[in-house]
Amino acid sequence: MIRRVLLAGFAAAAIGAVTPAQAQTCFGVETRVNVATSALATAITGAITTTEAGLIAQEIAERARLLSAVKVLTAQSAAGSDQVSNGFRASSEALATTVVTQEQRQAVALATHRYGSIGYDPCGSNTKAQALYTAMAGSAVARQQIVTPVRAQPGRYADPKDWVADVRSGDAPDGGALYSGDAAAASKFINTVVGPPDERQRNTAATATSDRDRLEKTGKDTYRSMTAVVLADIAADYRPDGPIAQARTLSAHWQGNDGGAAWAAGVADQHDRGIIQDAVRMEAANLALLALQVKRGMRTEATAAALLLAMVNARLTNSVPAVNRGPLTPASYRAP
């Protein structure tokens, strides 16, 4: 009974104590219990310490891994952003370079197409135009060469027998000789048409010296020389390398035997600049042909003037008698 009271008292004291009770302080506990309790406490303390140290070490390692993963993720994200940014920038630069290069190539191609379009065979047309100009400029010399062999020359007398011998020895005169390109045949035809030269009168010089002789000789030579010059000018224009032949050659540059198909094919793929240049060349050729037409018109007028002069001269000199009225005299001549 006393023992129970004492145990109860010790228990109450133990419960009321601030710190845990040590086993060896408990009365009646055996030494082995205390030893085992101490060993257990040491083992538990060691286990807790070891576990705590392991947990701390693991936490530190996990924290390092987490920080490393965050760094890697941040680096990858930054690298990815840089790559995307660099990609956009590189693609923009490539696009700009492509656009600029394309524009430059288009500009070069347009300039090449524009200034490379010079019309259909410009060298050929220029050569033919130059040949036409040379032929037109040389017509005067060619005309003089054709008219020189004519026996009847203005202001000079000669023996008609030479002219008669030329006519008898030659072929029948043909006007086609003027258009054949044969200068010798044209000269023979003109010599026949103009007629024999004026025979020198007795006791007169080879050239007209007195006023009366000059007046009479001039009246005869005026229309004859005009006729000779007009006919020689026609023959000079129709010589093989004359203006007519060169004008036909120049016109054939654009028209040709195919009706201009070669020219059309030559300028089909050219710029407007080339077509405009060809149009300018065509207009220049038209002006040259117009000049030839004007010259032909002047020849016609000169021929008509020479014919009228011959008719007037014939009436004034009584060489042509009037119908049913007999010969006219200068005193009785009245202009119509």
Secondary structure, DSSP 8 states (H G I E B T S, - for coil): -HHHHHHHHHHHHHHH-SS---GGGSTT--HHHHHHHHHHHHHHHHHHHHHHHHHHHHHHHHHHHHHHHHHHHHHHHHHHHHHHHHHHHHHHHHHHHHHHHHHHHHHHHHHHHHHT---S-HHHHHHHHHHHHHHHHTHHHHHHHHHTT-S--TTB---HHHHHHHHHHS----TTHHHHS-HHHHHHHHHHHH-------TT--SB--SHHHHHHHHHHHHHHHHHHHHHHHHHHHTSTTSHHHHHHHHHHHHSTTTTSHHHHHHHTTS-HHHHHHHHHHHHHHHHHHHHHHHHHHHHHHHHHHHHHHHHHHHHHTT-S-BTTTB---TTT----
